[in-house]
Amino acid sequence: MNRGLQVEENRPGEAVTLSGLDKSFTGHLGLGRKRAVRGLALEVHRGEIFGLLGPNGAGKTTTIKMILGLLRPDRGEIRLLGRPPSDPRVRARLGYLPESPYFYDHLTAEEFLDFYARLQGIAASERRDRVRSTLSRVGLEGQGGVPLRKFSKGMVQRVGLAQAIQHDPELVILDEPMSGLDPLGRREVREIILRLRDAGRTVVFSSHILSDAEMLCSRVGIIARGRLVASGSLGELTAGRNPGSELVFSGMTEEHAEQLGSRADRVTAIADGRYTVELSGDARPEALIADLTASGARLVSMSPVRTTLEDVFMESIRTSPDDGVDPPESAR
């Protein structure tokens, strides 16, 4: 790594700063404008893993393309490592994996990565070793001589990840990096992302797979209909929430379950005579336990229900406004 890059790495500031981003596209048949991203503002700290979460069509990929300079925002400002995304010094320090990578499939994995190594400015004297070590990092050791057309979708995804990290970028942006991977492949990719963080790199990845975000992310931002509807660490997003408790009873009957009525949020039969009873956070379980045990049921367990990222995600999506289409110019 050259001295200039080391100096840049030691600069204070955020890795990514987005301020008031708007992006619209012409609607179907040229009618109206579809606002894909609206008023988006967020920051990604240096050295963290940041998850950009949202359902399909929420605006995640559009946001990533604007961060990379592949799309220009209609309004707003983007700063990467303290500079605009068009700055060549920034581009040299980025790694990117698109959502659905497609590569020249007649090339072998080594030929493909050697091509990218040339574009990335890696010296000829170290390209061969760098390519092979990168293939090993993504779980493709020994596959360098195989043409990409013989790779599965998951293997192609790993090759795409390899090209994104082989030049040791400071900021790595991954659009749906777990797409097409089996459980083992997803675990390997998670380990790669964690190693990047441990090496001081910043990783931004988009996903709609919430379990990956819970395991990896320092902070997340949730996008719905082009808006940022929630952001923060998992602890911040779930703080102050008391979703209630879950009780398991044995010796219950269907009649007991029906008699609970509105006293419980949900009653579920899980085995013969065994039920789970879910209570909201403001419900007092003592009276319910007393009534059920008096009628012959037995309390097996009681545990608090932990608020999950999925709970926060679903609530944020459900309460976000649905007004993403602007009227035609003639109607304004």
N, C-alpha and C positions, 0 to 999 in steps of 0.2 A: 504494500500500500504506500502511495507516495506521501510526501510530507504535507503537500497542499490539502489532501483529503483529511489528514489527521487534524490539521488546524481547523478545517470546517467542522469536524465532528465535535470539537471542543467548544464551539460557539453555543451560547445559551439560546433559548427559544424553543418553539414548538416544531415538531416534524411536519405537521400539516395544520394549516389554518384556513378555514372556509368562512367567508363572511357574506351573508345575504345572497346566496346563489339562487338564481332563477334560470330555468331552461324550459322552453316550450318547443313543440313540434307542430307542424301543420296537421290538422285533423283529417279524417277520411273524406275523400273527394274534395279536399281543399277547404272544407268548412270548419271554421273555428280554429282554435289552437289548443292542443293538449299540453297542459303544464305538467311536465314530468318531474320537475324539481322546483320547489317554491320556498324562498326565504331561508334556505338551508345555512345554518351556521354551526360549526363545531371545531374543536381542536383535538389533535392527537399529539400526545406528549412523546418526546424522544425516548426510545428504549422500551416502549410498551407494546403490547399486542392489543389492537383496537378492533372490535367486531362491528361491522356495519350490517345491521340485521333488518329484515323486513320480508314480507311475502313477495311472491313473484309479481313483477310489475310495479313495485313500490318506488322505484327510482334509484336502486343501488348501482346498477351498471352505468346508468347515465351519470351519476355522481362520480364514479370511478373514472369514466372517460374524460370528464371535465378536469379531475385532479391530474390526469396524465397529459392533458393538453390535446387529446384526440377530439374533444368537442369544446367549443367556446361557450361560456355561459352568456345568457342574454344580459344578466346583471350580476353584480357581486365580484368578489376578489378571492383569489386563491394564492396561498404562499406555501411553498414546499421547501423545508430546510432554510427558511428565511428568504427565499427567492421566488420569482414567478415560475410556473411550470415550463415556460418556453426557454428558460435559461439553459444553455448547453451544459453548464456545470452541474445543474440539478439533474438533467437527463442522464448524465454519466453515473449518477449515484442512485439510480432507481432500478428496481427489478419488478417485472410485471408478468403475471400469468392471467390470460383472459379466461372467460367462463367456459368457452367451448373451443379449445385450441385445435387448429388444423395445420399440419405441417407437411412439407414435401415428403411423401411417404416412400419415395424411392431411395431416400438417404438412409444410411444406418444411423443408429443413435450417436455414435462417435462423430460421424460426418456432420450430422445436424448440430451437435454442440460445438464442434470445431468452427463451423460457419458463424455461429453466434459469438464464439470467443473472439473471432476476428473483428466482428462489429463492436464488441465490447472493449477492444483495445488491449486484450491480453497478449503479452509478448509471445512470439513464435517459440521461443525456447522453453516456455512452460505450458503451452496450450495442451499438449498431449497428456501430461500428468494431471493438469487441472480438469480436463474432460473426464478422465477415468476416475479421479477422486470424487467428482461431483456425481457421476453415475452411481458410485458406491453409496454416497450420502442419501440418495433417493431410492435405494433398494434395487438398483438395476445393475449391480456388479456382474460382469460376465456377459451382459447383453449388448455391449457396445457395437458388435459386428452384425447385429440383427437389423434388417430394414424395418422402418417404422410401420410399413403396411402390414407386418406380421404381429404387431403389438396389439394387445387388447386396449379398450378405451382407458382403463385404469392405468396401464403402462404408459400410454401416450400422455396422460395427465401428469405422471411423474416426470417424463421427459420435459414437459412444459415447465414444471417446477424447477427442474435442473437448470434450464436456460435462464430462469429468473434469478437464481442465486449464485451461479458459478463465478460471477465477477465480483462477489462480495459487496453487494450494494448496501448502502446505509438505510435506505427505505425500500421495503418490499411490499408490493400491493398485489393481492391475490383475489381474483373474482371467482367465488365458489370453488375453492381449491380441493374440496372433498368430493366433488362431482365425479361419479362413475367409479369410485374406489370401494373395494370390499372392506370389511372391518379391519383386516390386517393392514391394508394400504392406508386407511384413514388414521390408524394409530401411528404408522410410520410418518405420515405427513404432520401429524400433531407433534411428534418428537422433533422433526426438523424445525417447525415453527418455534418450539420452545428453545431449541439450541440457538436459533437466530436471536431470540430475545436475550438469552444468557450471554451472547457475544456483544450485546449492546445495540443490536439493530432494532429498528422500528418496523412492525408488521401491521398492515391494515388488510383485513380480509372481510369480504362480504359473504353472507350465508343466510339460509333460512333453516339451517339445522342447528337448533338451539343448544343441544347437548355439547356440540363442539365448542360453541362460544362459552358455555359455562366452564368447561375444562381449561380453556386457553386464555381467555381475555382478561386483561387488567380492567378495561372499561369497554362499554358498548354504546352504540347509538342505534335507536330503533326508528326506522323510516316507514311511514305509511302515507300513501298517496302523495309522495313527493315532499312531505314535511318531516322534520325531525320531531318526533312526538315524545321521546324520552332519551336520556343519556346519563351516563355515570357508571360507577363501579357496581358490581352485583350487590354489594352491601348497601350502597346508597339507594339503589332502585327498590330494594326489598325492605328497607328500614321503615319502622313504624307500622308495618302491616301485621295484623293479627288474624290470620285466616281461620283460626279455630282449632278444633281437635278432632281426632278420629278415635272412636271407641269400638272395640270388638267384644261381642257378647256371644256366649254359647247358651244353649237351652232356650232360645227364643222361638216363637212360632210366628206364622204369617199374621195371626191376629195381633200379636204384640207389635209387629212392624207397622201394621195399619193404624194401630192406636196412637202411634207416635205423631202422626199427622204433621202439623206445622212446627212441632218442637225440634225436628231435625231437618237439616238441609237435604240429606240423602240417606236412604237406608238400602243396603245392598246385601242380598243373600250370597254368601261365599261357600257354604257347605250346609249339610243337613243340620238345621238348628243353630247355625253360626251366621251372624250378621255383622256387618260394619255399619256404624252409625256416625255420620259426619255432622258436626255442629259448627255454627258460625262463631266468629271471634267474640261476640257479645253474649253468647249463650252460656248459661251456668250448667255444667254437666251434673252437679251433685244431686239435684232433684230427679233428673231423668234416671240416673244410676239407681237411686233409692227405689223409684217406682218399678223399674224393671227387675231388680233383684227381689223385691217383695213379691213379684208375680212369678218367680221361679227361674228367671234368667241369671246368668253368672257373668260378671265382668272379667274378661280375659286380659285385656290390655287397654291402655289409654295413652295416646301420644299426640303432641302438637303437630299440626300440619304446617310444614315449612313452605313459605312462599317461594316459588321457583321463578326462574327467568321466563318460563313459559307463561306463568300467571301474569307477570308484568307485560309480556309481549302481547298476549291476547287482550288484556284490558286496554293497552295503548292503541292497538289496531281497532278495537271495537269503538272506542270513543273519538277516533280521529275524524275530522270533517271530510265529507265526500263532495268536493267542489273543484275537481281537477281540470274541467274543461271550460275554457273561456268561450264566450259567444263570438260569432263572426264579427269582423270589423264593422259591417253595415248595421249590426244590431246594437252596437255600443252607444 
